[in-house]
Amino acid sequence: MKKIKFIAYIGLVVLGIIQFFPTDKNESNLILDTDFMKVNKVPLEVEKQIKVSCYDCHSNNTVYPWYSKLQPAAWFLEDHINEGKVELNFSEWGAYSNRRKVSKLQSIIKQIKNSEMPLYSYTLMHRDAIFSEQEKLMVIDFMSRLKDSKE
């Protein structure tokens, strides 16, 4: 029993210490001229759904949940956000070439169709990010029309 208490104590001390190693936040109040919503004429309903379901991980404007202040959850979130922005950054959409835009749009359409995005781990805490079938069709239709206009 003493070993378990000792291990628990050490665990708590380590957990306390790692709180002093913060992450870099992906927060900006600035909406760039290259932002997807500024570059494209996005219908309001589509815009709202994309912002709720995609922008936290795929833009420069993350809205952080309460648990983002706690380690190791903050490290996990920051890793997901950095990976998401490398793959697609809606804040920099206007700087992409047309070829890259078409490729990203194809990927967006496929991943929404196959329910690969938003990630399940994200929707566990962000229930409003889950696409209904109607929202899926609405976003896919818009992205398809946008892709066709770029080809």
Rosetta silent file (secondary structure, phi, psi, omega in degrees, C-alpha in Angstrom):
SEQUENCE: MKKIKFIAYIGLVVLGIIQFFPTDKNESNLILDTDFMKVNKVPLEVEKQIKVSCYDCHSNNTVYPWYSKLQPAAWFLEDHINEGKVELNFSEWGAYSNRRKVSKLQSIIKQIKNSEMPLYSYTLMHRDAIFSEQEKLMVIDFMSRLKDSKE
SCORE:     score description
SCORE:     0.000 S_00000001
   1 L     0.000  -34.629  178.995    0.000    0.000    0.000 S_00000001
   2 H   -64.770  -35.671  179.693    2.903    2.352    0.714 S_00000001
   3 H   -65.386  -41.434 -179.809    4.226    1.822   -2.825 S_00000001
   4 H   -64.733  -43.602  177.565    0.878    2.808   -4.344 S_00000001
   5 H   -62.910  -41.384  179.725    0.693    5.965   -2.219 S_00000001
   6 H   -63.902  -44.918  179.427    4.288    6.827   -3.124 S_00000001
   7 H   -63.945  -41.813  178.100    3.618    6.322   -6.866 S_00000001
   8 H   -63.116  -41.716  178.075    0.415    8.395   -6.606 S_00000001
   9 H   -62.067  -46.805  178.460    2.309   11.162   -4.816 S_00000001
  10 H   -61.277  -42.054  178.113    5.047   11.188   -7.471 S_00000001
  11 H   -59.512  -43.877  178.626    2.358   11.249  -10.184 S_00000001
  12 H   -65.025  -40.030  178.421    0.691   14.270   -8.601 S_00000001
  13 H   -63.209  -45.774  179.022    4.016   16.075   -8.269 S_00000001
  14 H   -62.247  -44.430  178.352    4.832   15.408  -11.948 S_00000001
  15 H   -59.710  -39.674  176.873    1.341   16.513  -12.968 S_00000001
  16 H   -66.161  -42.396 -178.465    1.837   19.721  -10.989 S_00000001
  17 H   -65.002  -41.946 -176.135    5.258   20.394  -12.491 S_00000001
  18 H   -68.160  -13.196  176.947    4.144   19.965  -16.109 S_00000001
  19 L   -66.918  -18.055 -179.324    1.565   22.720  -15.614 S_00000001
  20 L   -87.136    6.229  179.043    4.491   25.173  -15.798 S_00000001
  21 L  -116.280   81.295 -175.671    5.218   24.204  -19.425 S_00000001
  22 L   -73.771  166.694  176.694    2.528   26.018  -21.446 S_00000001
  23 L  -100.958  165.172  172.170    1.865   25.661  -25.154 S_00000001
  24 L   -81.801  125.817 -177.920    1.836   28.355  -27.808 S_00000001
  25 L   -82.321  143.002  177.443   -1.778   29.299  -28.409 S_00000001
  26 L   -95.657   61.312 -176.141   -3.224   29.450  -31.921 S_00000001
  27 L  -119.032  134.827  176.311   -5.242   32.572  -31.186 S_00000001
  28 L  -152.234  138.523  174.681   -5.663   35.627  -33.331 S_00000001
  29 L   -89.795   -5.165 -175.978   -8.295   38.318  -33.507 S_00000001
  30 L   -88.014  127.892  173.602   -7.134   39.121  -37.012 S_00000001
  31 L  -102.866  111.530 -176.276   -9.094   37.779  -39.979 S_00000001
  32 L   -69.568  156.118  175.915   -6.672   37.756  -42.909 S_00000001
  33 L   -66.990  -17.092  179.654   -7.642   38.848  -46.419 S_00000001
  34 L   -89.858    2.231 -178.602   -6.666   35.316  -47.494 S_00000001
  35 L   -62.376  140.312 -178.862   -9.312   33.736  -45.224 S_00000001
  36 H   -49.248  -43.088 -176.850  -11.601   31.224  -46.943 S_00000001
  37 H   -70.667  -29.642  178.687  -14.704   33.212  -45.983 S_00000001
  38 H   -80.822  -34.278 -176.380  -13.320   36.476  -47.394 S_00000001
  39 H   -76.148  -33.511 -175.685  -12.024   34.927  -50.621 S_00000001
  40 L  -113.768  152.377  173.872  -15.229   33.003  -51.441 S_00000001
  41 L   -85.746   92.861 -174.876  -18.882   33.962  -51.376 S_00000001
  42 L   -98.034  125.422  175.948  -19.896   31.487  -48.704 S_00000001
  43 L   -58.476  146.517 -174.177  -23.580   31.181  -47.791 S_00000001
  44 H   -54.805  -44.270 -178.850  -24.187   32.058  -44.135 S_00000001
  45 H   -64.436  -39.500  178.528  -25.331   28.549  -43.118 S_00000001
  46 H   -68.021  -43.872  178.841  -22.282   26.947  -44.741 S_00000001
  47 H   -57.509  -48.334 -179.883  -19.997   29.529  -43.153 S_00000001
  48 H   -59.295  -44.007 -177.685  -21.421   28.870  -39.682 S_00000001
  49 H   -67.929  -41.389  178.666  -21.033   25.103  -40.048 S_00000001
  50 H   -64.459  -42.642  179.467  -17.467   25.302  -41.374 S_00000001
  51 H   -63.986  -41.030 -179.516  -16.455   27.665  -38.573 S_00000001
  52 H   -71.201  -39.356 -172.590  -18.006   25.429  -35.904 S_00000001
  53 H   -93.888  -21.615 -169.482  -16.722   22.140  -37.345 S_00000001
  54 L  -124.755  -35.108 -167.710  -13.401   23.057  -38.946 S_00000001
  55 L   -66.252  -27.653 -179.304  -11.875   26.383  -37.904 S_00000001
  56 L   -60.488  -36.684 -178.224  -10.568   25.385  -34.462 S_00000001
  57 L  -103.743  -18.399 -173.567   -8.017   23.033  -36.053 S_00000001
  58 L  -121.139   37.233  174.481   -7.778   24.424  -39.579 S_00000001
  59 L  -156.442  179.496  177.948   -7.336   28.188  -39.113 S_00000001
  60 L   -90.989   11.384 -172.876   -5.347   30.735  -37.132 S_00000001
  61 L  -127.863   68.457  179.554   -8.347   31.400  -34.889 S_00000001
  62 L   -78.174  135.995  171.131   -8.827   28.565  -32.411 S_00000001
  63 L  -100.783  111.661 -173.270  -11.439   28.936  -29.698 S_00000001
  64 L   -85.507  138.273  174.729   -9.947   26.996  -26.806 S_00000001
  65 L   -79.044  168.946 -177.342  -12.009   24.929  -24.356 S_00000001
  66 H   -56.595  -37.879 -174.782  -11.460   25.113  -20.597 S_00000001
  67 H   -75.182   -2.397  178.206   -9.310   21.976  -20.508 S_00000001
  68 H   -73.628   -7.920  178.372   -6.747   23.545  -22.854 S_00000001
  69 H   -89.965   -5.767 -177.063   -5.173   25.164  -19.789 S_00000001
  70 L  -108.770  132.468  174.538   -4.288   21.777  -18.306 S_00000001
  71 L   -88.645  145.949    4.407   -1.306   19.664  -19.259 S_00000001
  72 L   -87.536    2.537 -179.607   -1.033   17.164  -20.882 S_00000001
  73 H   -57.690  -38.964 -179.236   -4.379   17.976  -22.595 S_00000001
  74 H   -63.092  -38.800  178.176   -2.958   21.278  -23.914 S_00000001
  75 H   -64.954  -43.079  179.100   -0.051   19.458  -25.583 S_00000001
  76 H   -59.804  -47.793  179.797   -2.475   16.999  -27.192 S_00000001
  77 H   -62.218  -45.932 -177.307   -4.666   19.847  -28.496 S_00000001
  78 H   -62.713  -37.835  177.352   -1.735   21.879  -29.776 S_00000001
  79 H   -62.625  -45.935  178.523   -0.380   18.846  -31.648 S_00000001
  80 H   -62.268  -42.940 -179.255   -3.766   18.291  -33.340 S_00000001
  81 H   -64.576  -45.806  179.382   -4.081   21.965  -34.237 S_00000001
  82 H   -61.915  -42.408  177.011   -0.570   22.147  -35.698 S_00000001
  83 H   -63.668  -42.071 -179.770   -1.163   18.995  -37.760 S_00000001
  84 H   -62.616  -41.342 -179.798   -4.518   20.327  -38.926 S_00000001
  85 H   -70.343  -30.579  176.392   -3.056   23.648  -40.045 S_00000001
  86 H   -66.568  -40.238 -178.608   -0.263   21.922  -41.958 S_00000001
  87 H   -72.147  -44.006 -178.652   -2.865   19.900  -43.843 S_00000001
  88 L  -158.663  126.065  177.113   -5.301   22.778  -44.442 S_00000001
  89 L  -124.305  104.616 -179.867   -5.365   26.337  -43.144 S_00000001
  90 H   -61.297  -25.026  178.907   -8.562   28.208  -44.009 S_00000001
  91 H   -68.569  -23.479 -177.670   -6.893   31.443  -42.868 S_00000001
  92 H  -111.139   14.891 -175.018   -4.376   31.163  -45.713 S_00000001
  93 H   -52.099  -44.424 -177.269   -6.757   29.828  -48.372 S_00000001
  94 H   -64.173  -19.082  179.422   -6.312   32.791  -50.726 S_00000001
  95 H   -86.841  -10.127  178.709   -2.558   32.184  -50.886 S_00000001
  96 L   -73.745  148.885  173.743   -3.024   28.626  -52.208 S_00000001
  97 L   -71.296  160.473  177.916   -2.621   27.964  -55.924 S_00000001
  98 H   -59.406  -38.426  179.073   -5.762   26.936  -57.837 S_00000001
  99 H   -61.351  -43.554  179.483   -4.334   23.431  -58.184 S_00000001
 100 H   -68.666  -38.434  177.667   -3.871   23.161  -54.424 S_00000001
 101 H   -59.939  -45.800  179.231   -7.362   24.596  -53.788 S_00000001
 102 H   -60.579  -43.592  178.969   -8.910   21.943  -56.049 S_00000001
 103 H   -62.137  -44.209  179.815   -6.935   19.235  -54.266 S_00000001
 104 H   -66.447  -40.388  178.843   -7.991   20.522  -50.837 S_00000001
 105 H   -63.610  -41.753  176.056  -11.622   20.821  -51.921 S_00000001
 106 H   -59.487  -42.646  179.915  -11.590   17.220  -53.193 S_00000001
 107 H   -66.208  -43.115  178.578  -10.151   16.129  -49.857 S_00000001
 108 H   -59.675  -48.585 -178.984  -12.705   18.153  -47.864 S_00000001
 109 H   -58.702  -48.757 -178.600  -15.582   16.663  -49.858 S_00000001
 110 H   -61.633  -45.768 -175.802  -14.281   13.108  -49.462 S_00000001
 111 H   -70.395  -34.606  176.335  -13.601   13.424  -45.736 S_00000001
 112 H   -70.931  -43.123  178.294  -16.974   14.979  -44.934 S_00000001
 113 H   -57.135  -42.281 -176.620  -18.761   12.377  -47.089 S_00000001
 114 L   -89.060    8.383 -179.714  -16.951    9.558  -45.281 S_00000001
 115 L    55.988   33.510  176.886  -17.479   11.159  -41.844 S_00000001
 116 L   -85.740  -23.058  178.453  -13.704   11.365  -41.344 S_00000001
 117 L  -131.509  143.634   -6.815  -13.929   15.043  -40.447 S_00000001
 118 L   -66.452  159.238 -178.234  -14.360   16.520  -37.986 S_00000001
 119 L   -59.949  145.403  178.062  -12.380   14.021  -35.958 S_00000001
 120 H   -57.580  -41.600 -179.463  -14.325   11.839  -33.550 S_00000001
 121 H   -61.600  -31.342  177.885  -12.062   12.955  -30.694 S_00000001
 122 H   -73.550  -42.425 -176.247  -13.032   16.568  -31.441 S_00000001
 123 H   -72.408  -15.757  175.793  -16.758   15.881  -31.605 S_00000001
 124 H   -60.034  -39.855 -178.497  -16.710   14.172  -28.204 S_00000001
 125 H  -102.395  -11.469 -178.298  -16.341   17.584  -26.560 S_00000001
 126 L  -126.035   74.442 -174.910  -17.823   19.710  -29.377 S_00000001
 127 H   -61.774  -29.078  179.994  -21.180   18.119  -30.114 S_00000001
 128 H   -72.377   -9.666  179.317  -22.273   21.074  -32.263 S_00000001
 129 H   -82.936  -11.964 -179.751  -19.432   20.276  -34.691 S_00000001
 130 L   -72.136  130.220  178.147  -21.097   17.051  -35.825 S_00000001
 131 L   -77.501  129.732  167.565  -22.608   17.385  -39.281 S_00000001
 132 L   -75.487  168.413  179.049  -26.246   16.390  -39.654 S_00000001
 133 H   -61.562  -39.732  179.234  -27.014   14.713  -42.979 S_00000001
 134 H   -64.701  -43.202  178.654  -28.553   17.958  -44.236 S_00000001
 135 H   -65.055  -39.982  176.474  -25.497   19.981  -43.175 S_00000001
 136 H   -56.761  -51.673 -178.941  -23.207   17.439  -44.808 S_00000001
 137 H   -61.463  -40.695 -179.447  -25.069   17.731  -48.101 S_00000001
 138 H   -62.901  -47.119 -178.547  -25.147   21.530  -47.882 S_00000001
 139 H   -70.114  -43.000  179.156  -21.376   21.828  -47.262 S_00000001
 140 H   -61.732  -42.399  178.592  -20.484   19.147  -49.808 S_00000001
 141 H   -60.711  -46.148  179.313  -22.674   20.842  -52.430 S_00000001
 142 H   -62.849  -47.148 -178.732  -21.000   24.201  -51.807 S_00000001
 143 H   -63.414  -35.976  178.555  -17.485   22.712  -51.850 S_00000001
 144 H   -66.670  -43.777  178.302  -18.283   20.795  -55.059 S_00000001
 145 H   -65.006  -39.415  178.011  -19.511   23.936  -56.814 S_00000001
 146 H   -64.336  -43.175  178.512  -16.444   25.822  -55.600 S_00000001
 147 H   -61.697  -45.286 -179.736  -14.158   23.050  -56.851 S_00000001
 148 H   -61.308  -33.040 -179.183  -15.869   23.005  -60.252 S_00000001
 149 H   -74.347  -18.752 -178.921  -15.360   26.761  -60.574 S_00000001
 150 H   -91.863  -20.103 -176.644  -11.596   26.318  -59.954 S_00000001
 151 L   -79.560    0.000    0.000  -11.036   23.530  -62.507 S_00000001
